[in-house]
Amino acid sequence: MLKLKKVNSSKWEGNGMGISKADWVVCGFENIIITNFAGEWHAKDSDKRIASAYTRKELIEILSNKLY
């Protein structure tokens, strides 16, 4: 199972914008950044999307299969 490390906390973007979710990196693979954009979770490596899913849990499972 992958472990994640939070690099940016969630924050309030203002009225009408709502809350932006936290950004994460994969421990041991700090070049892989996990973000939430437009309701989907994306894993990026140097601005190249390597995986995406509707939930963070699903994305972690996909990344676990790809990385190990």
N, C-alpha and C positions, 0 to 999 in steps of 0.2 A: 504494500500500500504506500502510496506517495504521501509525503508530508508537505504542507504548505506553510509559507512564512508571509505574513501580511507586510506589504511595503507602503501602502497608503490606506488610511482609514476611510470609512464612508463619511460623506459630508453633505450638508444641506446646501443645495444649489440656489435656493431662493424660491419665492412663490411662482408657481407655474412650471418650475423645472423639477422640483422634487428632490429626492436623495440620490446621489451617485453611490454605487456600491464600492466596496474596498477592492484594491488591486492586490494580487498575490504573486509570489514566485514559488517554483518547485524547489524544495531543498535538495541540493546536490546537482541541480540543473538551473542555476540562478539566471540563466539567459532566457528561460521560458517564463513568460509573464501570462498570468491568467486574469482576464478582465471580463466585465459584463457590459455588453453594448446591445442596445435595442432588444432587450429581453432574452438574449442568448449569451452563453458563456463561451469565450474564445481563448484558446491557448496560442500565443505567438512566440516565435523565435526570430529575432531580428526583423521585425515587421512582416514576417511571413506566417500566415495562419497555418498551424499544423493540426488543429482539431477544434471542433465546436460541438456544443450540446445545449439542450434546453435547461438543464440544471447543472450546478457545480459538481454534484455527486456523480452524475453521468460522465462529465468531462474528466474527472479524476480516474474513473474506470477506464476510459478510452486511452488516456495518457499512460496509465499503468501498463496496459497491453502493448503500447507502442514503444515505451522506454525500457521495459524489462522483458 
